[in-house]
Protein backbone atom coordinates (compact mmCIF):
# COMPACT_ATOMS: atom_id res chain seq x y z
CA UNK A 1 0.00 0.00 0.00
CA UNK A 2 1.12 3.53 -0.77
CA UNK A 3 -0.12 6.71 0.92
CA UNK A 4 -0.18 9.84 -1.21
CA UNK A 5 -1.09 13.45 -0.49
CA UNK A 6 -2.92 14.73 -3.56
CA UNK A 7 -3.34 18.49 -3.92
CA UNK A 8 -6.30 19.26 -6.15
CA UNK A 9 -7.91 22.70 -6.45
CA UNK A 10 -6.02 23.90 -3.35
CA UNK A 11 -7.24 21.00 -1.19
CA UNK A 12 -4.91 18.21 -0.11
CA UNK A 13 -6.40 14.73 0.28
CA UNK A 14 -4.63 11.87 1.98
CA UNK A 15 -5.27 8.71 -0.03
CA UNK A 16 -4.06 5.13 0.37
CA UNK A 17 -3.54 3.24 -2.89
CA UNK A 18 -2.91 -0.33 -3.91
CA UNK A 19 -2.06 -0.37 -7.61
CA UNK A 20 -2.71 -3.63 -9.46
CA UNK A 21 -2.45 -3.28 -13.22
CA UNK A 22 -5.24 -4.81 -15.26
CA UNK A 23 -7.58 -5.34 -12.28
CA UNK A 24 -10.86 -3.62 -11.41
CA UNK A 25 -10.69 -0.80 -8.85
CA UNK A 26 -12.54 -0.49 -5.54
CA UNK A 27 -13.05 2.87 -3.84
CA UNK A 28 -13.65 2.60 -0.06
CA UNK A 29 -15.42 5.46 1.76
CA UNK A 30 -15.39 5.72 5.55
CA UNK A 31 -18.13 6.77 7.97
CA UNK A 32 -18.47 10.25 9.47
CA UNK A 33 -15.79 10.83 12.08
CA UNK A 34 -13.78 7.92 10.72
CA UNK A 35 -10.82 7.71 8.39
CA UNK A 36 -9.23 5.62 5.67
CA UNK A 37 -7.79 3.37 8.38
CA UNK A 38 -11.25 1.86 9.09
CA UNK A 39 -10.75 -0.30 5.97
CA UNK A 40 -7.42 -1.84 6.94
CA UNK A 41 -8.97 -5.14 8.05
CA UNK A 42 -10.63 -5.48 4.62
CA UNK A 43 -7.44 -5.02 2.62
CA UNK A 44 -6.06 -8.58 2.97
CA UNK A 45 -9.24 -9.99 1.42
CA UNK A 46 -9.28 -7.59 -1.54
CA UNK A 47 -5.64 -6.92 -2.30
CA UNK A 48 -4.97 -9.89 -4.60
CA UNK A 49 -7.88 -9.20 -6.94
CA UNK A 50 -8.56 -5.47 -6.88
CA UNK A 51 -6.84 -2.14 -7.15
CA UNK A 52 -7.75 -0.09 -4.06
CA UNK A 53 -8.33 3.63 -3.53
CA UNK A 54 -8.99 4.63 0.08
CA UNK A 55 -9.26 8.36 0.84
CA UNK A 56 -9.74 10.44 3.93
CA UNK A 57 -12.80 12.48 2.98
CA UNK A 58 -12.47 16.26 3.26
CA UNK A 59 -12.50 17.40 6.88
CA UNK A 60 -11.53 13.92 8.10
CA UNK A 61 -8.36 12.11 9.05
CA UNK A 62 -5.36 13.78 7.46
CA UNK A 63 -7.09 15.47 4.53
CA UNK A 64 -7.59 19.22 4.48
CA UNK A 65 -10.65 20.81 6.04
CA UNK A 66 -11.74 23.76 3.86
CA UNK A 67 -14.34 26.22 5.13
CA UNK A 68 -17.10 24.93 2.83
CA UNK A 69 -17.99 21.99 0.63
CA UNK A 70 -19.48 19.38 2.96
CA UNK A 71 -22.62 18.56 1.03
CA UNK A 72 -22.42 14.98 -0.23
CA UNK A 73 -22.44 16.32 -3.80
CA UNK A 74 -19.29 18.35 -3.06
CA UNK A 75 -17.57 15.32 -1.58
CA UNK A 76 -18.60 13.19 -4.57
CA UNK A 77 -16.91 15.77 -6.77
CA UNK A 78 -13.79 15.37 -4.63
CA UNK A 79 -13.82 11.67 -5.47
CA UNK A 80 -14.15 12.37 -9.17
CA UNK A 81 -11.15 14.69 -8.97
CA UNK A 82 -9.10 12.12 -7.05
CA UNK A 83 -9.81 9.45 -9.66
CA UNK A 84 -8.98 11.77 -12.55
CA UNK A 85 -5.77 12.86 -10.85
CA UNK A 86 -4.82 9.21 -10.37
CA UNK A 87 -5.83 8.22 -13.93
CA UNK A 88 -8.40 5.70 -12.70
CA UNK A 89 -11.41 5.49 -15.00
CA UNK A 90 -14.03 3.36 -13.22
CA UNK A 91 -14.51 1.99 -9.72
CA UNK A 92 -16.69 -0.16 -7.57
CA UNK A 93 -17.64 1.83 -4.45
CA UNK A 94 -18.19 0.59 -0.89
CA UNK A 95 -19.45 3.24 1.51
CA UNK A 96 -20.22 3.15 5.23
CA UNK A 97 -22.73 5.67 6.65
CA UNK A 98 -21.46 9.08 5.42
CA UNK A 99 -19.43 7.12 2.88
CA UNK A 100 -22.62 5.45 1.61
CA UNK A 101 -24.28 8.85 1.21
CA UNK A 102 -21.30 10.24 -0.69
CA UNK A 103 -21.26 7.04 -2.74
CA UNK A 104 -24.92 7.58 -3.68
CA UNK A 105 -24.13 11.06 -4.93
CA UNK A 106 -21.09 9.80 -6.83
CA UNK A 107 -23.15 7.06 -8.48
CA UNK A 108 -25.87 9.52 -9.51
CA UNK A 109 -23.64 12.34 -10.71
CA UNK A 110 -20.69 10.42 -12.17
CA UNK A 111 -22.34 7.42 -13.77
CA UNK A 112 -19.50 7.11 -16.29
CA UNK A 113 -17.01 6.48 -13.47
CA UNK A 114 -18.79 3.84 -11.39
CA UNK A 115 -19.19 0.09 -11.86
CA UNK A 116 -21.30 -0.66 -8.78
CA UNK A 117 -22.19 0.64 -5.31
CA UNK A 118 -22.40 -1.13 -1.95
CA UNK A 119 -24.26 0.95 0.65
CA UNK A 120 -23.90 0.43 4.39
CA UNK A 121 -26.12 3.41 5.13
CA UNK A 122 -28.48 5.90 3.47
CA UNK A 123 -31.34 3.59 4.47
CA UNK A 124 -33.85 6.38 5.22
CA UNK A 125 -34.28 10.15 5.27
CA UNK A 126 -34.58 12.35 8.33
CA UNK A 127 -37.81 13.93 7.08
CA UNK A 128 -40.66 13.26 4.67
CA UNK A 129 -42.36 10.07 3.55
CA UNK A 130 -39.15 8.03 3.67
CA UNK A 131 -38.35 9.00 7.26
CA UNK A 132 -38.74 7.17 10.55
CA UNK A 133 -39.25 10.56 12.20
CA UNK A 134 -42.88 11.09 13.22
CA UNK A 135 -42.61 14.64 14.59
CA UNK A 136 -45.12 17.27 13.50
CA UNK A 137 -43.87 20.17 11.41
CA UNK A 138 -43.18 22.53 14.32
CA UNK A 139 -41.45 19.89 16.43
CA UNK A 140 -39.44 18.73 13.43
CA UNK A 141 -38.22 22.25 12.71
CA UNK A 142 -37.21 22.66 16.36
CA UNK A 143 -35.45 19.27 16.40
CA UNK A 144 -33.57 20.06 13.19
CA UNK A 145 -32.44 23.47 14.44
CA UNK A 146 -31.28 21.99 17.75
CA UNK A 147 -29.23 19.29 16.05
CA UNK A 148 -27.62 21.74 13.63
CA UNK A 149 -26.82 24.17 16.45
CA UNK A 150 -25.28 21.33 18.47
CA UNK A 151 -22.99 20.61 15.54
CA UNK A 152 -22.24 24.30 15.04
CA UNK A 153 -21.22 24.73 18.68
CA UNK A 154 -19.41 21.42 19.06
CA UNK A 155 -15.76 21.54 20.10
CA UNK A 156 -13.58 18.47 19.93
CA UNK A 157 -12.42 17.42 23.41
CA UNK A 158 -8.70 18.00 23.99
CA UNK A 159 -6.63 15.35 25.74
CA UNK A 160 -3.16 15.53 27.28
CA UNK A 161 -1.98 12.36 25.58
CA UNK A 162 -2.84 10.04 22.72
CA UNK A 163 -3.47 7.29 25.27
CA UNK A 164 -6.13 9.37 27.03
CA UNK A 165 -7.84 10.07 23.72
CA UNK A 166 -7.80 6.40 22.71
CA UNK A 167 -9.29 5.45 26.07
CA UNK A 168 -12.12 7.94 25.58
CA UNK A 169 -12.91 6.46 22.16
CA UNK A 170 -12.81 2.97 23.63
CA UNK A 171 -15.24 4.00 26.36
CA UNK A 172 -17.62 5.48 23.77
CA UNK A 173 -17.54 2.33 21.63
CA UNK A 174 -18.27 0.20 24.68
CA UNK A 175 -21.22 2.46 25.49
CA UNK A 176 -22.52 1.84 21.98
CA UNK A 177 -22.26 -1.89 22.65
CA UNK A 178 -19.64 -2.32 19.92
CA UNK A 179 -16.88 -3.57 22.19
CA UNK A 180 -13.25 -2.99 21.24
CA UNK A 181 -10.80 -4.77 18.98
CA UNK A 182 -7.44 -4.22 17.31
CA UNK A 183 -9.06 -2.75 14.19
CA UNK A 184 -10.83 -0.08 16.24
CA UNK A 185 -7.56 0.67 17.99
CA UNK A 186 -5.60 1.02 14.74
CA UNK A 187 -8.20 3.39 13.31
CA UNK A 188 -8.27 5.44 16.51
CA UNK A 189 -4.44 5.77 16.55
CA UNK A 190 -4.37 6.89 12.92
CA UNK A 191 -7.17 9.40 13.49
CA UNK A 192 -5.49 11.14 16.46
CA UNK A 193 -3.90 14.53 15.89
CA UNK A 194 -1.53 16.58 18.02
CA UNK A 195 -2.66 20.22 17.92
CA UNK A 196 -0.60 22.60 20.07
CA UNK A 197 0.26 19.84 22.50
CA UNK A 198 -3.29 18.53 22.84
CA UNK A 199 -4.66 15.37 21.23
CA UNK A 200 -7.93 15.48 19.26
CA UNK A 201 -9.79 13.33 16.72
CA UNK A 202 -9.62 14.03 12.98
CA UNK A 203 -13.23 15.06 12.18
CA UNK A 204 -12.97 18.85 12.29
CA UNK A 205 -15.59 21.20 13.73
CA UNK A 206 -16.23 22.86 10.38
CA UNK A 207 -16.63 19.47 8.68
CA UNK A 208 -19.10 18.24 11.31
CA UNK A 209 -21.16 21.43 11.11
CA UNK A 210 -20.86 21.56 7.33
CA UNK A 211 -22.24 18.02 7.10
CA UNK A 212 -25.14 18.42 9.53
CA UNK A 213 -26.41 21.67 8.08
CA UNK A 214 -27.22 19.71 4.90
CA UNK A 215 -27.98 16.25 6.28
CA UNK A 216 -31.54 16.86 7.43
CA UNK A 217 -32.64 17.98 3.98
CA UNK A 218 -31.30 15.02 2.02
CA UNK A 219 -33.88 13.12 -0.01
CA UNK A 220 -32.06 9.90 -0.77
CA UNK A 221 -34.86 8.61 -2.99
CA UNK A 222 -33.89 11.23 -5.57
CA UNK A 223 -30.48 9.61 -5.73
CA UNK A 224 -31.62 5.99 -5.78
CA UNK A 225 -34.10 6.54 -8.60
CA UNK A 226 -31.47 8.17 -10.80
CA UNK A 227 -28.63 5.68 -10.40
CA UNK A 228 -27.84 3.45 -13.36
CA UNK A 229 -25.25 1.10 -11.84
CA UNK A 230 -26.03 -2.01 -9.73
CA UNK A 231 -26.51 -1.30 -6.01
CA UNK A 232 -26.22 -3.66 -3.04
CA UNK A 233 -27.66 -2.60 0.32
CA UNK A 234 -26.10 -4.36 3.33
CA UNK A 235 -28.27 -3.50 6.35
CA UNK A 236 -27.01 -4.62 9.74
CA UNK A 237 -28.76 -6.66 12.40
CA UNK A 238 -30.45 -3.61 13.95
CA UNK A 239 -31.79 -2.40 10.61
CA UNK A 240 -33.32 -5.73 9.56
CA UNK A 241 -34.98 -6.03 12.97
CA UNK A 242 -36.60 -2.60 12.60
CA UNK A 243 -39.74 -2.89 10.47
CA UNK A 244 -39.91 0.83 9.65
CA UNK A 245 -36.33 1.02 8.45
CA UNK A 246 -36.68 -2.23 6.52
CA UNK A 247 -39.78 -0.91 4.76
CA UNK A 248 -38.02 2.30 3.74
CA UNK A 249 -34.83 0.75 2.37
CA UNK A 250 -36.97 -1.83 0.56
CA UNK A 251 -38.85 1.06 -1.05
CA UNK A 252 -35.51 2.63 -1.99
CA UNK A 253 -34.58 -0.71 -3.58
CA UNK A 254 -37.80 -0.71 -5.59
CA UNK A 255 -37.17 2.84 -6.78
CA UNK A 256 -33.78 1.79 -8.11
CA UNK A 257 -33.17 0.31 -11.53
CA UNK A 258 -30.91 -2.49 -10.28
CA UNK A 259 -30.72 -2.91 -6.53
CA UNK A 260 -30.53 -5.91 -4.21
CA UNK A 261 -30.33 -6.40 -0.45
CA UNK A 262 -28.03 -8.70 1.49
CA UNK A 263 -28.02 -9.01 5.26
CA UNK A 264 -24.83 -10.45 6.72
CA UNK A 265 -25.57 -12.03 10.08
CA UNK A 266 -23.69 -10.35 12.90
CA UNK A 267 -23.21 -7.09 11.01
CA UNK A 268 -23.45 -3.76 12.80
CA UNK A 269 -23.87 -0.47 10.95
CA UNK A 270 -21.38 1.09 10.20
CA UNK A 271 -18.53 -0.94 11.73
CA UNK A 272 -19.01 -4.43 10.26
CA UNK A 273 -16.02 -3.81 8.01
CA UNK A 274 -13.93 -3.70 11.19
CA UNK A 275 -15.66 -6.43 13.23
CA UNK A 276 -16.38 -9.13 10.63
CA UNK A 277 -14.15 -8.10 7.69
CA UNK A 278 -13.86 -11.60 6.23
CA UNK A 279 -17.63 -12.04 5.96
CA UNK A 280 -18.19 -8.54 4.58
CA UNK A 281 -15.37 -8.92 2.07
CA UNK A 282 -16.79 -12.24 0.88
CA UNK A 283 -20.17 -10.66 0.16
CA UNK A 284 -18.60 -7.67 -1.58
CA UNK A 285 -16.49 -9.90 -3.84
CA UNK A 286 -19.45 -12.16 -4.64
CA UNK A 287 -21.42 -9.07 -5.64
CA UNK A 288 -18.63 -7.68 -7.81
CA UNK A 289 -18.09 -11.03 -9.55
CA UNK A 290 -21.82 -11.52 -10.16
CA UNK A 291 -21.77 -8.42 -12.35
CA UNK A 292 -19.35 -10.04 -14.78
CA UNK A 293 -21.47 -13.15 -15.40
N, C-alpha and C positions, 0 to 999 in steps of 0.2 A: 504494500500500500504506500501511496505517496500523498503527502499533504501539500497543497499549493495555496498560496494567497493570490487570488485573482482580483485585480483592480479593474472595474468596469464602470464607466460613467461616474467616476469619483467615489465609488463605494468598493471596499475591499471585502471579499468573501473568502472565508476559509473553507476549503473543499478537500475531501479525501477521495483519491482516485485509485482504482485498480484497472489498469489498461490490459486488455486481452484482445489482441487483433483478431478480427473475423467473427467475434462473438456478439450476441445481442447485449444491450446495455440496460442496467437497472439503476434508476434514480431513487434514492431512499430519503424520505422527508420526516424529520423528527416532530415530536409533539411540542406544544407551547411550553416554554421554560426548559426544554431539553436541549440537546445538541447532537452533532453528528456521532458522538461516541455511543449513543443509545443503540446503534446498529452493530456494534462490534461483535456481539455474540452471533449475529446472523452471517457475518462474513465467511466463516469457514465452510458454510453450507452452500454458498453462492459462488465462491471465488474461482472454482475450477471451470464453471460453465458460463459465467457472465462478466462483462465489464461493469464496474461499479462506480457510481458518482454519488458522493455523500456530502452534502453541504451543511454548514451552519446557516440557517436562514437569517435574514437581516435582523439585527437586534438581539441575536442569540449567540451563545458560545463565544467564538473568537472572530466572528464577522463584525463589520462596522454596524453602528446604530445611527442612521441618519435621522433627522428631525421628523420626516414624514415618510409615507410609503408603506403603511402596514395593513392596507386592505389586501385581501387574498389575491386580488387581480394584480396588484403591484408586485407581490412576492412571486406570483406565477411568471411575470415578466422578468424578474431576476433570474429565474430558472432558465428561461429561454436564452437570456444573455450568457449565462454560464455555459450552456450547451454549445452555443455558437462560438464562444471564445475557445472552447475546448475541441471544436470541430467534431462534435457528436451530433448525428442527425436525428436519431429516433431512440426513444427509451420506453421501457416499462417503468411505471411509477408505483411505489409502495409508500403510503402516507399514514401516519398515526396522528389522530386528533387534528391539531392545527395543520399538520402535514397532509392529512386527508383533504382538508378544506382547500389548501393551496393546490393540491393535486387535482381536485375537481376543476378549479379555475384554469389550471394548465391544460387539462384535457379539453375543456370547452373552447378556450381561446387559442390554443396552439395544436390543433388537431393533426397538423402535418408533422408534428414532432413526437407524437406519443403512439406507442404500440398497444398498451393496456394500462389499466389503473386498478390497484387494490386499495380499498378504503377501510381503514380502521378508525372510523369517525364520520362526521357529517351525516349522522343517522336521523336527525330531526332539526327543525328550526327552533328558535327561541320564541317566535310569535307567529300568529296566523294559523291556517288550517292544518299545517304540518308541524305543529308545536305540541309539546306535552304540558305547556303552560296554560292554566285555566283562569288566569286573572282577568278581571274586567279591564276596560280600557284605561280608566284612571289609575287603578292599582298597577297595571302593567307599566304605564308611563313612569310612575313613581319608582317601581322596582328597577326599570332600565336606567333611570337617572342615578339611582343609588349605586348600582353596580359600576357604572361608568365613572362616577365620582370616586368610588373606592380605588379604581385603577389609576385615576388621575393623581390621587393623593398618596398612592402607595410608594413607600421607600424600602428598598432592599435592606434587610437587617445586615449590620456589619459585625464581623466576628474577629477576635484577636488572633485566631490561627485557622489554618485550613482544617485541622482536626476538629475544632469546635463547629465549623460550618458543616462538615460531613456528618457529625453527630446530630446536628439539627435536622438535616435532610433525612437521615435514618429514622429519627423520631417521627417525622411527618409521614414517611412511608409506612411505618408500623401503625400509626393512627389510621391510615387509609385501609389497613388490613392487607397490605401488599407484602409485608415482610421485608427482608433485606438479603441481597445476594451479591456475589462478586461483580456482576454486570452493573448493578445499581451503583456499587462503589466506584467502579472505573468511570462511569459516566459522571458521577458527582465530582470526582477528582479533576477530570478534564474541564468541567464546567465552572470550577472555582477561579476567581480572579482576585489578584492582590491590587487594591486601589488605595494608594497612600497609606500603606501599612495595615489596612483592614481587608478582610476576606469577604467577598460577596459572590452571589451566583451570577450567571451570564445573561439572564433575560433582563434587559435594561428597563428602566422605568418608562422611557418614551416608547419602547416597543410594546410593553404591556398595555399602556394607555392607548397607543395607536391601534392596537388590535381590538380592544374592547369597545372603542367608540364606533367601530363598524360592525362588530360581531352580532349585535342584537337585531340588525336589519338584514342579515343575510337570508335570502330565499333560495335554499339549496336546490329546490325543485327546478328552478330556472337553469341550473347548471346540468343536472341529471338529464333533463329532457333535450338538451342540446349537445350532448356528447356522442360522438360517433364510435369511439373505440370500445372494446369489451371492458366491462367493469366487474370486479368481484368485491362484494361486501363481506367483511369478516367480523360480525358482531361477537362480543364476548359473552361470557356466562350471564352477567347481569342484564345485558341488553335482550338476550333471547328469553329471559325469564320475565321481562317487562312487556306486557301485552300492548300497551300504548306505543312504546318505542318500536316493537316488532311490527306493528301495523303501519307505522309511518315509513320505516325503511323498506318495508315490502311495497308500499305505494311508490316510493322513490324508484325501486327496482322496476315496477311496472311502467313508470314514466320513461324509463331508459330504453334505448334501442337494443342493447345487448348487455344485460346485467344478470348476475347470478349471486347467490348468497351461500356462504359456507361458514358454519359454526365449528370452531375447533374447541373440543372439550378442554376445559381448564384455562381457557383464555380470559384475560382481564384487560379491558380497554384502559389505557393505551399502551400497556407495558408488556404484552404477551411476547413481543419480540425480544424481550430481555429475560423473561421467566421461562418460556418454553420455545426457545429459538429453533430447535430442531423440528418440532411439529409445525411451527409457522412457516419455516423455510420450505418444508416438504409441500405444504399446500400452495405456496406461492409458485414453486417450480412446476407442480402439476398443472396449475392454471396457465402459466406461460407456455408450457409444452402443448397443452390442449389447443392452443391457438394456431399451432403449426400443422395440425392434422388435416 
